[in-house]
Amino acid sequence: MIALIAKMKIKEGKMDEAADLFRGLVPKVGTEKGTVGYAVCRDKAHPDLLVIIERYRDGEAIQAHSSTPHFKEFSVAVAPLLDGRVEISLLEEILSI
């Protein structure tokens, strides 16, 4: 199992717009083969920061996710809302419930 954590700082006043984009993306991600979990979270200490916690069966599933038309469209749409670069951590899942 592979986990991915993406941190996105959203520009001031753009959080609702970013959340709406994710509301359109998440159901589509849920239909992708190999996706185990996908959660979009807001950091309570930094309300302009979204933390996306993704879980996939394997590296192929991550590659497939990144190649989907809906993810590519989302990436283009969310880019102007970002305040800086997306920080991504790729993790090997050792134990989970």
N, CA, C and O of each residue as an XYZ file, in Angstrom:
388
protein
N       0.847     -1.174      0.000
C       0.000      0.000      0.000
C       0.891      1.235      0.000
O       1.948      1.259      0.630
N       0.446      2.251     -0.714
C       1.187      3.505     -0.797
C       0.267      4.640     -0.362
O      -0.907      4.682     -0.730
N       0.810      5.545      0.415
C       0.076      6.744      0.826
C       0.779      7.962      0.250
O       1.993      7.965      0.048
N       0.005      8.971     -0.005
C       0.529     10.231     -0.515
C      -0.133     11.342      0.272
O      -1.345     11.326      0.485
N       0.660     12.305      0.703
C       0.116     13.475      1.386
C       0.489     14.699      0.570
O       1.666     14.950      0.310
N      -0.514     15.454      0.171
C      -0.293     16.688     -0.582
C      -0.765     17.860      0.271
O      -1.878     17.849      0.797
N       0.092     18.871      0.402
C      -0.263     20.078      1.151
C      -0.359     21.233      0.169
O       0.569     21.507     -0.592
N      -1.511     21.906      0.203
C      -1.787     23.017     -0.710
C      -2.177     24.252      0.079
O      -3.189     24.258      0.780
N      -1.374     25.292     -0.035
C      -1.747     26.565      0.571
C      -2.623     27.301     -0.441
O      -2.243     27.484     -1.598
N      -3.795     27.715      0.015
C      -4.777     28.368     -0.852
C      -4.727     29.883     -0.623
O      -4.605     30.349      0.510
N      -4.823     30.634     -1.717
C      -4.813     32.092     -1.622
C      -5.978     32.587     -0.773
O      -7.040     31.969     -0.716
N      -5.749     33.708     -0.122
C      -6.779     34.320      0.718
C      -8.046     34.562     -0.091
O      -8.007     35.107     -1.194
N      -9.166     34.144      0.480
C     -10.464     34.356     -0.154
C     -10.827     33.322     -1.211
O     -11.881     33.433     -1.837
N      -9.990     32.330     -1.421
C     -10.220     31.345     -2.477
C     -10.539     29.939     -1.954
O     -10.671     29.002     -2.742
N     -10.663     29.786     -0.629
C     -10.876     28.458     -0.053
C     -12.186     27.828     -0.524
O     -12.206     26.639     -0.840
N     -13.269     28.582     -0.578
C     -14.551     28.022     -1.015
C     -14.460     27.519     -2.452
O     -15.002     26.464     -2.781
N     -13.783     28.268     -3.296
C     -13.622     27.874     -4.689
C     -12.789     26.590     -4.789
O     -13.111     25.694     -5.570
N     -11.727     26.511     -3.998
C     -10.888     25.305     -3.990
C     -11.694     24.108     -3.497
O     -11.611     23.026     -4.078
N     -12.468     24.289     -2.440
C     -13.289     23.204     -1.901
C     -14.294     22.716     -2.933
O     -14.536     21.514     -3.043
N     -14.882     23.636     -3.691
C     -15.835     23.250     -4.737
C     -15.161     22.404     -5.812
O     -15.751     21.446     -6.312
N     -13.931     22.754     -6.168
C     -13.207     21.954     -7.155
C     -12.979     20.532     -6.631
O     -13.122     19.559     -7.371
N     -12.627     20.426     -5.360
C     -12.441     19.098     -4.775
C     -13.753     18.329     -4.703
O     -13.762     17.112     -4.884
N     -14.866     19.021     -4.441
C     -16.166     18.350     -4.400
C     -16.492     17.704     -5.746
O     -17.166     16.675     -5.799
N     -16.019     18.302     -6.816
C     -16.204     17.711     -8.138
C     -15.227     16.582     -8.425
O     -15.553     15.649     -9.159
N     -14.033     16.660     -7.853
C     -12.981     15.672     -8.122
C     -13.156     14.382     -7.318
O     -13.040     13.290     -7.875
N     -13.431     14.494     -6.031
C     -13.388     13.339     -5.123
C     -14.280     12.180     -5.579
O     -13.810     11.042     -5.561
N     -15.530     12.394     -5.985
C     -16.339     11.247     -6.424
C     -15.723     10.510     -7.618
O     -15.848      9.290     -7.727
N     -15.069     11.238     -8.496
C     -14.418     10.620     -9.658
C     -13.207      9.807     -9.224
O     -12.972      8.716     -9.743
N     -12.440     10.330     -8.277
C     -11.282      9.599     -7.761
C     -11.751      8.297     -7.109
O     -11.071      7.275     -7.198
N     -12.897      8.338     -6.463
C     -13.434      7.156     -5.804
C     -13.753      6.015     -6.752
O     -13.849      4.866     -6.320
N     -13.919      6.304     -8.034
C     -14.210      5.251     -9.016
C     -12.950      4.676     -9.643
O     -13.026      3.702    -10.392
N     -11.802      5.254     -9.355
C     -10.548      4.791     -9.966
C     -10.096      3.463     -9.358
O     -10.085      3.293     -8.139
N      -9.732      2.546    -10.215
C      -9.232      1.244     -9.764
C      -7.925      1.454     -9.001
O      -7.017      2.129     -9.486
N      -7.837      0.877     -7.820
C      -6.616      0.972     -7.028
C      -6.610      2.088     -6.008
O      -5.673      2.195     -5.216
N      -7.645      2.930     -6.009
C      -7.747      3.972     -4.991
C      -8.392      3.366     -3.750
O      -9.497      2.827     -3.815
N      -7.692      3.458     -2.616
C      -8.177      2.898     -1.362
C      -8.854      3.979     -0.513
O      -9.844      3.706      0.167
N      -8.327      5.193     -0.553
C      -8.901      6.289      0.220
C      -8.415      7.631     -0.286
O      -7.329      7.738     -0.855
N      -9.234      8.658     -0.072
C      -8.891     10.006     -0.542
C      -9.636     10.989      0.350
O     -10.861     11.083      0.283
N      -8.905     11.722      1.184
C      -9.533     12.658      2.109
C      -8.941     14.051      1.926
O      -7.723     14.217      1.875
N      -9.808     15.039      1.829
C      -9.395     16.436      1.743
C      -9.672     17.056      3.102
O     -10.816     17.094      3.553
N      -8.619     17.544      3.753
C      -8.721     18.073      5.114
C      -8.216     19.512      5.164
O      -7.336     19.909      4.401
N      -8.792     20.274      6.076
C      -8.339     21.646      6.300
C      -7.576     21.684      7.618
O      -8.065     21.201      8.640
N      -6.400     22.248      7.594
C      -5.550     22.330      8.784
C      -6.167     23.344      9.749
O      -6.322     24.516      9.406
N      -6.517     22.893     10.952
C      -7.158     23.778     11.929
C      -6.237     24.907     12.380
O      -6.710     26.007     12.664
N      -4.946     24.656     12.450
C      -3.993     25.684     12.880
C      -3.674     26.671     11.761
O      -3.259     27.800     12.024
N      -3.868     26.245     10.506
C      -3.576     27.081      9.332
C      -4.747     26.947      8.358
O      -4.681     26.138      7.433
N      -5.815     27.722      8.548
C      -7.037     27.534      7.779
C      -6.918     27.765      6.279
O      -7.859     27.484      5.536
N      -5.777     28.272      5.823
C      -5.564     28.437      4.385
C      -4.838     27.232      3.780
O      -4.474     27.254      2.604
N      -4.627     26.177      4.585
C      -3.879     25.004      4.150
C      -4.786     23.784      4.037
O      -5.438     23.385      5.002
N      -4.817     23.203      2.848
C      -5.513     21.939      2.634
C      -4.483     20.821      2.650
O      -3.406     20.943      2.065
N      -4.823     19.740      3.321
C      -3.973     18.557      3.365
C      -4.793     17.411      2.779
O      -5.851     17.056      3.299
N      -4.289     16.843      1.693
C      -4.989     15.765      1.019
C      -4.261     14.471      1.357
O      -3.063     14.334      1.106
N      -4.990     13.533      1.925
C      -4.423     12.246      2.326
C      -4.970     11.204      1.357
O      -6.172     10.938      1.316
N      -4.068     10.626      0.583
C      -4.450      9.680     -0.457
C      -3.842      8.310     -0.160
O      -2.710      8.211      0.312
N      -4.607      7.258     -0.442
C      -4.109      5.894     -0.262
C      -4.401      5.097     -1.528
O      -5.513      5.117     -2.056
N      -3.379      4.400     -1.996
C      -3.485      3.627     -3.226
C      -2.941      2.222     -3.028
O      -2.089      1.983     -2.173
N      -3.446      1.308     -3.826
C      -2.998     -0.086     -3.781
C      -1.512     -0.195     -4.121
O      -0.783     -0.957     -3.485
N      -1.060      0.567     -5.127
C       0.334      0.473     -5.566
C       0.699      1.699     -6.410
O      -0.124      2.584     -6.645
N       1.944      1.721     -6.853
C       2.425      2.841     -7.657
C       1.693      2.994     -8.977
O       1.521      4.109     -9.471
N       1.267      1.889     -9.546
C       0.513      1.958    -10.798
C      -0.801      2.719    -10.613
O      -1.228      3.460    -11.498
N      -1.426      2.530     -9.470
C      -2.687      3.229     -9.196
C      -2.459      4.736     -9.071
O      -3.293      5.527     -9.511
N      -1.337      5.135     -8.475
C      -1.012      6.571     -8.385
C      -0.782      7.136     -9.783
O      -1.282      8.211    -10.113
N      -0.028      6.412    -10.600
C       0.227      6.865    -11.977
C      -1.070      6.987    -12.758
O      -1.274      7.952    -13.495
N      -1.950      5.999    -12.592
C      -3.234      6.043    -13.299
C      -4.050      7.255    -12.853
O      -4.660      7.936    -13.676
N      -4.056      7.518    -11.547
C      -4.789      8.672    -11.016
C      -4.266      9.973    -11.635
O      -5.045     10.817    -12.075
N      -2.957     10.119    -11.662
C      -2.344     11.347    -12.188
C      -2.593     11.533    -13.678
O      -2.477     12.644    -14.196
N      -2.936     10.450    -14.369
C      -3.129     10.501    -15.820
C      -4.576     10.674    -16.251
O      -4.848     10.828    -17.441
N      -5.511     10.651    -15.308
C      -6.920     10.741    -15.684
C      -7.264     12.140    -16.191
O      -6.689     13.129    -15.735
N      -8.197     12.221    -17.130
C      -8.632     13.539    -17.611
C      -9.194     14.418    -16.487
O      -8.953     15.625    -16.470
N      -9.943     13.822    -15.546
C     -10.528     14.647    -14.480
C      -9.449     15.212    -13.555
O      -9.600     16.330    -13.062
N      -8.369     14.476    -13.307
C      -7.301     15.020    -12.467
C      -6.537     16.113    -13.210
O      -6.158     17.121    -12.613
N      -6.311     15.921    -14.499
C      -5.614     16.942    -15.288
C      -6.439     18.229    -15.341
O      -5.888     19.323    -15.216
N      -7.742     18.105    -15.524
C      -8.627     19.281    -15.546
C      -8.627     19.976    -14.188
O      -8.565     21.203    -14.114
N      -8.696     19.186    -13.114
C      -8.658     19.743    -11.768
C      -7.356     20.512    -11.546
O      -7.381     21.621    -11.011
N      -6.243     19.950    -11.941
C      -4.930     20.572    -11.735
C      -4.849     21.937    -12.406
O      -4.311     22.884    -11.833
N      -5.377     22.037    -13.609
C      -5.385     23.321    -14.326
C      -6.289     24.320    -13.603
O      -5.932     25.489    -13.452
N      -7.455     23.859    -13.160
C      -8.428     24.745    -12.514
C      -7.961     25.223    -11.144
O      -8.234     26.364    -10.773
N      -7.260     24.374    -10.378
C      -6.859     24.745     -9.023
C      -5.580     25.597     -9.018
O      -5.334     26.322     -8.054
N      -4.784     25.520    -10.054
C      -3.485     26.216    -10.079
C      -3.576     27.710     -9.736
O      -2.759     28.187     -8.949
N      -4.532     28.470    -10.291
C      -4.590     29.896     -9.953
C      -5.018     30.188     -8.517
O      -4.894     31.322     -8.054
N      -5.516     29.182     -7.814
C      -5.971     29.368     -6.433
C      -4.859     29.098     -5.417
O      -5.009     29.390     -4.230
N      -3.758     28.547     -5.889
C      -2.670     28.152     -4.993
C      -1.750     29.311     -4.659
O      -1.456     30.159     -5.502
N      -1.304     29.328     -3.410
C      -0.335     30.312     -2.936
C       0.987     29.565     -2.721
O       1.342     29.212     -1.597
N       1.694     29.338     -3.811
C       2.945     28.589     -3.750
C       2.781     27.199     -4.345
O       1.741     26.858     -4.909
N       3.822     26.418     -4.205
C       3.859     25.078     -4.778
C       3.186     24.062     -3.850
O       3.132     24.241     -2.633
N       2.686     23.013     -4.452
C       2.109     21.910     -3.688
C       3.264     21.080     -3.126
O       4.201     20.734     -3.845
N       3.184     20.767     -1.837
C       4.193     19.930     -1.188
C       3.654     18.502     -1.139
O       2.573     18.255     -0.604
N       4.421     17.564     -1.703
C       3.965     16.179     -1.776
C       4.943     15.266     -1.054
O       6.156     15.356     -1.243
N       4.393     14.384     -0.223
C       5.174     13.337      0.445
C       4.609     11.996      0.011
O       3.409     11.750      0.124
N       5.483     11.130     -0.487
C       5.099      9.780     -0.888
C       5.565      8.832      0.204
O       6.737      8.829      0.579
N       4.625      8.017      0.717
C       4.902      7.178      1.873
C       4.616      5.710      1.590
O       3.661      5.382      0.886
N       5.430      4.843      2.129
C       5.152      3.425      2.100
C       4.357      3.094      3.349
O       4.832      3.290      4.468
N       3.154      2.594      3.156
C       2.305      2.275      4.292
C       2.769      0.955      4.907
O       2.835     -0.071      4.230
N       3.085      0.998      6.192
C       3.574     -0.183      6.894
C       2.446     -0.875      7.658
O       2.363     -2.103      7.682
N       1.588     -0.081      8.276
C       0.508     -0.639      9.092
C      -0.656      0.338      9.099
O      -0.457      1.549      9.204
N      -1.863     -0.183      8.988
C      -3.047      0.688      9.042
C      -4.254     -0.140      9.436
O      -4.198     -1.369      9.490
N      -5.355      0.565      9.713
C      -6.617     -0.111      9.985
C      -7.649      0.434      9.012
O      -8.806      0.017      9.041
